[in-house]
Structures are given as C-alpha cells and as structure tokens.
Amino acid sequence: MKNDQRLPGRRMLLRLAAGLGTAGAVRVIAADPAGAPSPTSAPVAGAAGPRSAPRARPSAYRLRPMTAGAPPRFRPAAPPVRTRPFEKLPEIGHAMVLTFDDGPDPLYTPHILATLREHDVRAMFFLCGEMAHDHQDLVRAIAADGHTIGNHTWTHPLVTELSRAGIRDEIGRTSEVIEKITGGAPLWFRAPYAVWNRNSFEIGAELGMEPMAWTVDTLDWTEPGVGTIVRRVREGAAPGVVVLSHDAGGNRSQSVTALRRYLPELLADGYRITVPQRR
Ligand SMILES: [Zn+2]
C-alpha cells in the first residue's frame, strides 16, 4: 500500500487548526506502576505544529448513519472543551508515552505487543474503527496487556472535510466498536493527519474523550531506516514527551525493529514508559 501521499490543502488546514486558540487544563493522573498515581494538571502544550500521521485511505467500508435518538452512552470529557490537543504531558514526571497509530494490523501489532510485554511497559494504541472491527482479536490482546486504546476515527479521513454529522459518525462508531470489543469506551481521541477543527474537539468531548497529539514524530511511515527512527526518539526524549509511531497502514517493519532498540535504551536512561490516565 502507498501511504506517503500528502493531501492537498493540508498545509492550509494545519494553519487553520493551529489558529483555534488556547484552552484550559484538564486533570490527568500519571499511571505509575511503582506507586499510587498523583493528580496533576496538564496545561496546553507548546505551539509546535504536529505533522502528518498517514494511513492509506480504506476503500471498502461504507459509512452508515448513526442511529437517531440513541441515548448518550459516554460520559462527557471535563469541561471546558479543549481547542488544542495535548502534545506533551509534563505531569507524568520522568516518563514518556509511546503511541502507535492506525492499527491494529496482524503483521506488525503482535510484534509491538511482544516487545512492550518483554519490557513490561504500557503504551497507547490509537485504533481505526475499521481495523478494530476487522481484527477484534488484536484489539482484545491490546486491552488484555493493559495498554490504553484511543480513537483514531473509522476510516482515517480529514475531519475538516466532513460535516458535523460525518465526524460524529466516524468518531462515534469507532468508540462503539472499541467498547463492544473491550467493554470500555476510549477516553482519548487523535485526529488523522493531526488536523483538528472545533467540531472534532466538541464531538470528541461529547463522547468522553480528550484530544491527544504528540511531541516527537518518528516519521516512521516514510521508512527512513531503523537507525533514523531510533535517533529521532532518543534525541527527542525528555520528561513528558509523547512519541508517535505506526503499527499499520503500510510496511511497518522498521517501526517494529526500532522499538526493540530504543525501548530498552530509554529504560536504561531512567525513563519510565507509561500511559496517562483520566478520572
Ligand atoms: Zn493515523
């Protein structure tokens, strides 16, 4: 599959997304396996513009409208609704968050899971609903290993090209399939291509989710070489950093191999690898 297409107009959309203003803070707690989590406040991260998180546009799935009049099934995110995503999590201390987008994929996700299991760390997986629906055993495996599952829309569209109803369909159906498989609806949402708009923030909040971007983009989807991916993670490593990689959407063998190198190196450097938790 080809996954490196840049969508026309993306630069303009990013500028629009970046101009949405500032937001308040929500309370998150750092998941610390060594002790009780401590509540802290997570301020809005800096203005560094996140880059793309490509995935081949799926072809087979046809969106169906949401059931009209369905009762709300998700508790809303803490007000006020954010107008920017979290990009880093300074409250987690000397720890980092590893995130994997676009899956699950039977070729790569099991290897990612095995490496995380080997080092007994938890990560975040932002799943596409379509992939989750097609690989439910992998969704269960991710959840069973204690990882945090986030919502990455059903078909990986540019949400800015969708109507409000269309966004709700993409995000809502994904939350529903994840809840159906794992028993819990996701609490975090990541817009494809890091392109957000007000509707996506509002609908994500209505569905109980906070928006999560990242600090360090490995650009692993460009297949830059294992050494380059490792170097990007190591050079970007700092407390509270969120790392973006992909476990689906193309050949992700470099992502798999790179994780096997940089994860033990981060741990040797004294970083905890953790996931944020909301309450
Ligand atoms: Zn993506």
Residues whose N, C-alpha, C, O or C-beta is under 5 A from the ligand:
A	BS01	ZN	A53 P54 R55 D101 D102 P192 Y193
